Amino acid sequence: MTARSPVPAPPPRPAAVSGLTRRRLLGAGTAGAGALLAAGALSGCASPASASDANALSVWDPFQGGDGLLMDDMIKAVSDAGRGFDIDRTILDWGPSYYTKLAMSAAGGRASDVAVLHLSRLAGYAPAGLLDPIDLDVLAEFGVTEKDFTPAVWKRTQHDDTVYAIPLDVHPFIVFYDKDAADKAGLLDSSGELAPMGSPEAMLDAGKALADATGHAGIVFGHVNDTAQNWRLFAALYAQTGAAFTLPDGGAPKIDVDAAVKVVSFMQQLFDGKTSPDDLDYYAGLTMFTSRRGGMAFLGEWELPTLKAAGFPLGAAPFPQVFDHPAVYTDSHSFVLPHQDNPDPARRRESHRYAAEMLKQSLTWASAGHIPAYQPILAEPQYAGLKPQSSYADAAEVAVLDPPNWFTGAASAFQVAMCQPLQSALLGDTSAEKAVRQMVRESDRLLKQPNPVS
């Protein structure tokens, strides 16, 4: 890894402004990336800071709802502590539009000082020059170094051995379970937590036992017409086989077809339409679990606030290992420096300090279910007291993200393309073999498309 030369210290500044200075909620356009990245569109993309106070540190993120309020609390905390920050926070609509607008601003060289990026999208931004590197020396001055992150997450912050992202969290695809149902089904260990499974057969048996315990369904999984759920489940299980899923630029996809077929066949067995439903959409699955008509649910940890509100004894665990290797599908919200043509050294230093201070506030972020990427937080007694969050913190050790390429990652066309054949297989409309062949074809098709920002 390389680090840039330290930048000079900032000049004296006015006393900190308590709390948020500005908070703007903006909707982003939904036009295609190619059209939005045309030269004419870029020429009119103004610097966010210029829209208000040029002295404020401009920050973009997609956090609304409960996460947005937690981000407010964290920004207020770092602003109130010692020499704080004057923050101009812009909240954009989550989804493809967020990433298009981020690319537009960075390609124009007049982006925000800091932005939030899913780590799975880094390969579409860093190689294209849309992000500027993180200065590891400056970051270390503010108490944050590589050793503060798990190797599984840190390795995805890099392109060509240069670090471009500072992870805030790890948000994994995990299992939630009804503790009463799991206890009745004999699935808990002596400490009252979910016992290891260790094989596909054990998970199939667990589904049957949970169905008997609830009198309804064993495992619920909402996936119909969803743009990510099927891929999350497949990617977790496929990684557990030890097989690689590689999408090399200028080449054909490298996918272990036999391993992929084994995984899809297992998914079909698990969601057989009898023990566990095969035809739930996302919200139907969520409702079925919260109404206690399913003993276990496959969901992202971000659903924790909704599930806790249901009021029953709730357990959670990293996605169980059923094949040969532990692996949990995850992503990570990370702080990045969108490319600027002429960045001010003092503002760049403040951007590093802002990211470091926000990491140290991530116990607040963990209250919504996210695993802090900054490992010192996990060692705090307060984190151990967060239940069930601390029960699945080990997922960060075996984190698996999307295969890196410009078209993969959160809210991407790749995930949509992978979900469609998987849905057909789960609904019984096609075989596991045909579904995998379609996944290979779709991967090859995407590899042949030109990167619109290269």
Secondary structure, DSSP 8 states (H G I E B T S, - for coil): -B---------------SS-SEEEEE------HHHHTSHHHHHT---GGGGS-TTSEEEEE---HHHHHHHHHHHHHHHHSSS---EEEEEE-SSHHHHHHHHHHHHTTB--SEEEEEGGGGGGTTTTT-EE---HHHHHHTT--GGGS-HHHHGGGEETTEE--EE-EEEEEEEEEEHHHHHHTT-B-TTSSB----SHHHHHHHHHHHHHHHSSEEEE---TT-SSHHHHHHHHHHHHTT--EE--TTS--EE-HHHHHHHHHHHHHHS-SSSS-S---HHHHHHHHHTTSEEEEEEEGGGHHHHHHT-S-EEEES----SSS--EEEE-EEEEEE-BSS--HHHHHHHHHHHHHHHTTHHHHHTTT-EESSHHHHTSHHHHTSTTGGGGGGGGGGEE----STT-STT-HHHHHHHHHHHHHHTTSS-HHHHHHHHHHHHHHHHTS--TT-
